[in-house]
C-alpha cells in the first residue's frame, strides 16, 4: 500500500510531499488501475483488500478525508488518549464469516457494551431491564413480575408502522416518554411517530438483569484500534491510497477499469432527483485531568433539557491505561457529513428512483451505508462488501490468485 495526500488539497504540505504527489499523478495515469474505489471506510477498504489479495486486481482507493477508516477512524489525541474522532464505534456481530475475515488484520479485546441513561435524576441501565424498573419505581420485582408489570402498561398497536408504535406496544407510553421520545427527536430531528419502526426495533426490552447493550455472540474491540486494522487491511502492494482527494479530479487523470462508489448515491448523480436526507453529528471532544469521568463508556441523555444525546468515555472501550481521560459530547444536526440515512417512506421512495438510475450505469457499483442508503452496522457493511466482491468476480470471470 502506498498512501498519499493530494498536495492540491492539503494546506501546509512540504515541498517533498508536493513533488511526490506530482510524480504519483504522472505514474498512476500511465500505469492504470483495474478499480477505482471511492471511500476508504469499511465498505471501500474491504472491497479493495479482497480485489487485490484474492483476485490480483490493481486498486486505487481515494477519500476526501485526510485519513483511512471512514467514521470508524481512531487516533491518539494530543494527550495520548486513544479516541474515536466520529463518536463511539463498538463492534458486535453474529456473523462468523465477518469475524474470521477481520481477524486477519487485528487481534481482539473482549468488551461488553453497557449504557446508562440519565432519567428522573438517576443513572439507570439502558436498554430497559429489571434493574431499570426497580430503580425507577422503587420496587423489588422478579423477572416474572417485571414481565407482568410491562404487560399491564403496554398499549397494543394493531399495525406497527412507526418507531413510536414499537415502543408503546411493548412498554406503554410512560416509559416511551422517559427513554425514547425526546432522545429520538434529538437524534433524528423527527418525532418517533414519523420514523420507520426499524429505528427503535433495534433496542431490546428485558425483564432480567442482563445489562449488555447488544445481544450478539461476538462483542469485541480491535486490540490496537480501528485505524491500525485498516492499515493492515490496505497494506497489499496492489493497493494505492490517495487521501484528501476528490475522486472527480482523480477520475480525470488516471486510467481505471471499473468504479466502486461508497459515497452518497444522490451525490454521485449531482442530486439530479433531489437530495436524500441524512442526519449528521457534531462532536465536542474534551480531555479531563482525571482517570475516569463516568462508570460506563456511554451515558444517554433522553431529556430535552440538555442538547447532547450522549457522552462517551473511550478508555472503557479501549482498555487504555492513562492518568487522563477523554470524553465526547454528541449533538445531532441537519448539516454536515452524512452519518445516518433517515428511514421514512418518502426517502425510501427517492432512493429507489436513484437505484433505477444506477441501473443505466453498470460500470459503477454502489455499496456501503451511503451508497445503499441503509442504516447498516459495521458488520453488515463488511458482509455486504464481501458478497459484492464475490458477485463482481463471478460477473467479470475473475480467477483467484494462488
Secondary structure, 3 states (H helix, E strand, C coil): CEEEECCCCCCCCCHHHHHHHHHHHHHHHHHCEEEEEECCCHHHHHHHHHHHHCCCCCEEEEECCCCCCHHHCEEECCCCCEEECCCCCCEEECCHHHHHHHCCCCCEEECCCCEEEEECCEEEEECCCHHHHHHHHCCCCCHHHHHHHHHHHCCCCCCCCEHHHHHHHHHCHHHHHHHHHHHHHHHHCCCHHHCECHHHHCCCCCCCCCCCCCCCCEEEEECCCHHHHHHHHCCCCCEEEEECCCHHHHHHHCCEEEEEECCCHHHHCCCCCCCCCEEEEEEEEEEECCCCCCCCCEEECCCCCCCCCEEEECHHHHCCCCCCEEEEEEEEECCCCCCEECCCHHHHHHHHHHHHHHCCCCCEEECHHHHHCCCCCHHHHHHHHHHHHHHHHHHHCCCCCC
